Amino acid sequence: MGFTVKINDKEMKYEKRVSLLTLLNELPEEDKKKYICAKVNNRVRELNYEVYYDCEVEFLTLNNHSAMKIYEASLRYVVAMAFRNCYPDLRIKFAYNVSRSISVHLLSTAYKADMAMYIKIKHEIDRIIAADYPLEREIVSTEEAAKIYESSGFYDKKAILNYRPEKTVHFYKCDDYRNYMYSHLVPSTGYITSYRFKLYSPGFLIQYPRSECVGDIPPFVDAPTYGRTLKESHDWAKIVGVDTVARINEEIETAGTVEFINICEDRHNRMLVELGQLIEDDIDRIRLICVAGPSSSGKTTFANRLRIELLSRGIRPIRISIDDYYKPSKEIPLGEDGERDLESIDALDVDFFQQNMLDLINGVETELPKFDFKVGHRVPGRKIKIDKDVPIIIEGIHALNDELSSAIPKSAKFKIFISPQAQINLDDHNPISLTDLRLIRRMVRDKKFRNAPAEETLSMWSKVRAGEFKWIYPYQEGCDYVFNSFMPYELPVLKKYAMPLLSSIEKESPYFPDAERLLRLLKFFVDMPDNWVPNNSLMREFIGGSCYADV
């Protein structure tokens, strides 16, 4: 019995199974290797996948986020293979790093990243790509996979098998190399047509095409402040023993919920003490404490906890939300999509904000606004007058942008960037996306406090991300302090909230591929109850129960 395949409104009949690679022959004669994968009835499939049923096929390029993730995983596979070929006893670890790149850490102290190693690895990567080796998928049992990992010295990969619900593992074989990247891969190494490999002591950096850059590789921009925070996060996770999913799970199972939560929360407490001391030491000059970070970083809870920390030191700050300075809805400029661009600084009444800040700093009694989102404009808020030694905590996505507070000298500002800087991996070759972590946080929060379905959060995420790249990340460098809001216990806690939301997304939804990807991540974490999460924890901003809810 035959079946029908629809591509670009063209329908074709087939009697036997047909691979997506074969179906590519039905498209216009172009460089077919620009197609990385395809959606088949809205499910992302690798190009070696065979269809045998009525379906609609959409081939995806690097403009698409799902295709980009497959390309990136394939590139990591090739780089790992090149290191194995050149240095068989050298273990490497991938992690996400500055300028949207992947770092390569050398885990064997006998080796150092130098120009000779760079030339050798770069040559081998290019050789593997030019050879256009097929990437062949193999399915083996979990028991057999454990033996393969052990024989290859991949003990990090073997450890997570204990938390894998499936009974099989999908390896990819290339020449004589085998690895598993928790992702579909491209059909052959020749599909890796664009990448940059850079010596970046003490290891290397890999750049790859990004979907948000329309399939181009973004220019490399060094970010020493951000990079230093990632290193501190990596070092702490390694010391405490929470740098992989398996080790996090083992910590929960052995140390117990209460102890693990306290370990993570104590790190935040120590960072707040450190931050409080920095501000206290320089309080004579500080008038504005500026707090900014990307979506779902925990800015609101952090600002409240910082205020408490400063109060304990005899410093009595006031806290102001930049969101209260939005212009009336009808005056907010339109974005490229024709909708009101709430991420733009032009959506804020900057002049009014600056006048309020100057009045407060000068000791003038000031009536602050309160933005009423129900009516779409500002309404009168509290009246306040402060002494000259009272700092003002301002919190919002534009807080680090000097355009917002240009009338106030830079010397009078203390800038804080907050974001979850997770440095955890499924295994050495498979880092977890920092962006996915924030997306899961936001999804849970949107449901808890707005009763918004996961699809709604996913639908706006690309726009949120575009705003972050334009209005937040350019201002993170040069800040006075970076607060890492990540807690290693959070994904085990968020799992029970997020999985039902993601599982409810229908297969026909355009966001189903994203839901599948996030579900694949969450399934590896053990479940963890949240009853022992403190009520002042940043985690409470997302799951509810915060003592700051009415502050």
N, C-alpha and C positions, 0 to 999 in steps of 0.2 A: 504494500500500500504506500503510495507516494505522499509527499508533504510539500508545503509551499514555504519558500523563504522570501521575505520582503526586504529590499534594500533601496533606500531613497525612492520610495513609491514604485519601485520596479519589482514585480513578482516573478519568481522562478520556481519551476517544479523539479523535484528530484525524487529518485526512486531509492537511492542508497545514501548512507551516511556521507556527509560532505564536511570537510574541515573549513574553518573560517579563512585559513590561508588560501584555499581553493576559491572561496567566494570572493576574495579580493580581486581575482581576475575579472570579475564582473564590473569593477569600478574603472573609471578613466585611467589610461595608461600614464601614471606618474610614478614618482619614487614611492613604491608601496611600503617601504620600511619606515615611512613617517607614521604609519598606523601601528600603534603599540598593542592595542587590545580591542575588544568590541563589547558592546552591550547586546545580549541576546535575550529578548523579552525582558529587558531592563536589568538583567543580571550581568555583571562584569565577567567576561570569559577571556582566557588567553587565546592567542590566535591558533594554537594547535587543537583547540576544542572542536569536536565534531558535532554538528547538528543533525538531528534525525526526526524532527517534529516541526509542525507549523510554527514559524517564528518571525519576528522582525529583528533585523540586525542593524546596529549602528556602529560603524568603525570609529575609533577614538584616536586622536592625536595628542600631543603633549600640551595642547590647550586645555585638556580635560584633567581634573585633579586625580581621578582614578588611574588614568594612563600615566600620569607623572609618577605616582607611587610605584607602579609596576616597573617603570623605567629606572627609578632610583634603586629599587631592590635588585634589579638586574645588574646595575652598575656596581653595587656593593658586592654582588656575587663575583663579578669579573675581577674586581680589585682583590678580594680575598683569595681568589684562585691565583692571581699573579704573585701575591706574597707567598702562598704555599709553594709555587713553582720555584721561586727564587730563594726563599729562606724556609725550608720545610719545618724547622724547629722553632720558628718565631711565631708566637701568638700575637694577634692584633685584636683591637676592640674598636668598633665604630661608635661614635656619639654625635648628636647634633650640636652644631657649634655656630660661631659668629657668621654673619652675612649669609644666612640660610645655607650653610655648607655642612658637610659631614667631616668630622675629624677622625683620623686614624691614629690610635694610641698603640705604641709598641709595649707589650706586656713582658717581654723578656729583656732583662737588664743587660744581657750580653750584647745587645744591638743598640745602635744610635742612629737616629735619622740624620743623614748627611747628604751631600750632593751626589756621592757615588751611589747610595741606595736609591735616591730619587731617580737618577738616570736609569738604573737597572729595572726598577719597578715600572716606570713610565714606558720603557721600551717593551716590557713584557705585557703590559695592559694593551698597548697598541698592537702587539703581535697577536694576542688572543682575539681582539676585535677584527683584525684583518683576516684571520683564519676563518671567521664566520662559523665557528663550531656550533652545531645544534645543541640546544638545551633540552634534554630529554627528561620527561617526567617519569618517575618510578614510584610505585606505591608499595610500601613494606609495612610489616606489622610493627607495633610499638616495641616489642621485644627485640626484633631484628634491628630496628633503628638504634636502640640502646647499645647493641653490640657494635654497630658501625661507628657510633659516636665514641665509644670507649677505645676502639682500635685506632681512631684518628686523633685521640687526645682531646676531643670536644666534650669535656666533662661538664662545662656550663650548659651545653645543649642537652646532655643526658639528664641533668637535674630537673629541667622543666617538664620532661616527659611524665613525671609523677603527677603533674597538674593538668595534663592534656586529656580532655574527656574522650576524644576519639581513640579508636583502637588501631589506627593506621597513621603513617607519616608519608607525606608526599615529598620525596627527594627530587632534586634536579641533578642530572649527570651531564658533565661537559668534558669531553675527552676522557681523562681518567680521574676527574675531580667530582666529588659529590658534596652537596650542601643543601640546606633547607633554609629559606628566607622568609617563611610565614607570609608568602605573597605569591600571586601568579608571576611568571617571568615572561620575557620576550622569547620568540621562537629560537633565536640564535644570537651569538655574540655580536654579529655584524649590525644589529639594530642599535647598538650603542654608538651613535654617530656624533654625539656632542657631550663633552665633559671637560673639566679642568682639574689638573692634579698639581698641587702646590706644596712645596716644602714649607712647613710652618712649625718651627721648633716648639716642643720636643718631638713632634710627629709630622703628619701631613694633613692637608685639607683637600676635600673633593667637592667641586661645585658641579651642579647639574641643572638642566633646563627646568624652569618652574612654570606651572600652569598660570599663576597670577602675573607672570611676565610674558604671557602669550607664547610659551614654549621656548623662550630665550633664557640664557644663563645671566642672572643679574650681575652687575659689576661687583667686584669684591671690595667691601668696605670694612676695614679693621675696626674692632670695637673692644678696646682693652678693658673697659669697665665691665661690660657684659661678659667677656671672656674670662675675666678673673672670678666673677660670680659662678660661672659654670664649673670652673676648676675647683673652687671651694666646695660646691655642691657634690661634685664627683668624689673629692677626697673624703668628705664627711660620710657619704653613702658607703664608700669602701671600708672606712674605719669601723663604722657601726655595723656593717654587714647587711646593707639594704640596697645594693647596687644592681641586683637583678630581681626579677619577679619571683624566681624560686627561693631566693634568700629572704625576700619579704614574707613570703608564705611560711617559710620555715621559722622565721622570727615570731610570727603570730602564733604558730602552733606550739613552739617551745617556750617562749617567754610569756605568752598569754596576752590577751587584749589590753588589759589595764597597763601593764608594763610598757608595751609597745607604743600605745598612745602617749604615755607620759614621756617616753624618750623623744618622740617627735615634737611634742608640745614644748618640752624643755628647750629644744633648740630655738624655737621661736621666742621663748621667754628671754634666752640669753642674747639673741639678736636685738630685742627691744631694749634690754639693759644697755647693750653696747651703743645703740643708736641714741638712747636717752643721754648717755654720758657725753657723746659727741656734741649734742645740742646744748647741754648744760655748760660745757666748756667754752662755748662760743655764743652764749645767749645774749651778750651785750650788743652784738651786731645783728642778730637774727630777728626779722620782723615777719617774714612769710616762710612757712614750712610747706613746701609744695610737694604733693603726693600724686603721682600718675602711674598708670600701667595699663596694659591691654585688658580687654574684656575678661571678666571672671578671675581677676587676680586676687580678689579679696580686699580691695581698696577701702571699702566702707568700714569693715571690722578692724582693719589695720589702723585706720585713722582714729577710731575710738580707743583702741588699745594704746596707741602712741600717746594720746591725750592723757590717759590714766597714768602711763609711765612718767610723763612730765609732771603731772599733778603730784606724784609721789616724791618729786624732787623740788617741790615748792614753786614750780613753773605752772602758771594757770592759763593755758592757751584757750582760744576759742576756735571752733571748727565751722567752716563755711563750705557748702557744696557749690561747685561751679555750675551744676545743673540748674540752679535757681536763677541763673542769668541768661537763660535762653531767651531769644527774641520771641515775640508772638508768632505762632505757627505760620501765619500767612506771610511773614517777613523772612522766614528761613529760606536761604537760597536752594535752588534745585540742583540736584546732582546730574551726572551724565545719563542716569536712567529716568530722568524726569520727575523723580520724587524728592521730597524735602530731605536735604542732606544734614541730618542731625550730628554727623561726625565732624563737620567742618567747623573751624574756629569762627567762621563768618555767621554761624548759627547763634553765636553768643553776642550779647551787648557788651563788647569789650570796654567801651568808654565808660559805661555805667559801672561796670565791675571795678575799673581802675579808680574811679571817683570814690566809690565805697571804701576801697582799701586805703586810699590816701586819707580820707576823713577819719577812718578808724585809727590809723597810725598817728595822725595829728591830734588825737584825743577828742575829736568831734563826735557828738552823739549822732548815730546813724540808724536809719530805718532800713533793715535788710529786706530784700525781696524774697518771696516764696513762689516758685513756679507751680501753678496748678495745672497738671497735665490733663485734667478732665475738661477744663474750659479753654486750655491752649494758650494761656498767657500768665504773666506774673501778677501776683496779688501782694498786698502789704504783709510783711513779716514782723519779726521782733525788732524792737529798738534796743540799741546797745551802744555803750561807750566803754572804752578800755584804757588802761594805763599804758604808759610808754614801754613798760617792760613785759607786756603781754604779747606773745607771738600769735599769729593767725595761721591755723592749719587750713590750707585750701586743697580740695581733693576733686579730681576730675581728669578726663583724658588730655586736657590741654594745660594742665598745671605746670608742666616743665617748659612750656613754650613761652619764651620771654616776650613775645608779642602780646600775650594776655596781660602781662604786668610790667610793661616797658617803662612806666613812670616810677617804678621802684628799682633802686640800684641792685645789680646782681649780688653785690656784697652783702645785701640785707636778706638774701634768700638762701634757704637750705633746701636742696632738692633731693627727693627720694623717689627712686623708681622701684615699683613692686611688680613681681611676676613670679609664677611658679617655674622654677628652673630645675626641672626633674632631670636627673642624670641616671636613669635606670634603663635596663635592657631586658629583653626577653632572653637573649644570650649575647655573647660577645659581638656577633655579627648583625644583631637586630635591635637597634635602639628604639625607644618609645617616643613618639612625637609629643613635644611640648604643647603643640596646638591642639592635638586630640584631647589632651588632659583638660585644657581650658574649655573645650567644646562640651565635654561630658559634664563638667561643673555647671556650665551655663544651662545646659539642657535640664538638669535636675532642678536648678534654682527656678528656671522659667515655669516648670510644672508646679513646683511647690508654692510659689508666690503669685503666679499669674494664671495658673491652670492652663498654660500654653502647651500644646502637644509638641512632641519632638520635631515633627516636620516643620513647624513654625520657626523653631530655633535654627534648624538646618537651612531653611530657606533664606534667612538673613545673614548667615555666617560669612559668606563670601564678601558681602558688603561691609560687614564689621571688620573683616581682615584687611580689606582695602583701606579702610579708615585708619587702622593701626599702622600700616606701612607708611601712610602719608602724614599722620598727625602725632604718632606716639614714638615709634622706634627711632626716628631721626633725632630725638631730643634726649634719649636715654644716656648717651655718652656725656661725660662731664658732670653727671649728677654727684651729689655728695655721699650717697649711700644707696646700695641696691639691697632690697629686702626680698629674700627668696621665700615665697609663700607656700612652696610645695611641702606636703607632708606625706611620707612614704606609706602611711596607712590609709590614705584617702581613697584610692581606687577600690580596695576591698570594702570600704564603707559605701562608696557611691554605687558599687556594682548592683546592689539589690534595688536601688532606685532607678538606675539608668537602663538596665536590661529589659524590664517590661515596657518602657517607653520606646526603646529601639525595636523590640519584637513586635510592637503594634503597627509598625509602618508596613503598609501593604507592598507587595511585590511590584505593583504598577506605579508606585510613587517614584518620582525622579530622585528621591533621596534614599531609596532603598539600598543602592550600593554603599553609601556612607554608613547606613545603619549596619549592614553586613560587616563592614570593616571594623567598626567600633565594637560590635558583638564579639568578633574574633579576638580582639584585645582583652576585653573584660573577662572572658571565659577562663583565662589562665589564673586569675586571682581567686584566693579562697574568700568566702563570705566572712564578713566581720561585723558584729553588732555595734551600734553607735551609742548605746546608752551611757558609756563611760567617756564620750567626747565632751570636754568641758564646755560650759555654756558661753564662754568668751573666746572659744576657738574660731579661727577663720573658717573652719569646716562648717560651722553653724550658719554661716552666711548662705550656704547652698542647700543644706538639709533641714534648716529650721531649728528653732529652740535657742536662738541667740539671746543673751541678756541685753544686747544692744538693739533689739528689734524696734523699740519705741524711742530710742535716743535720737 
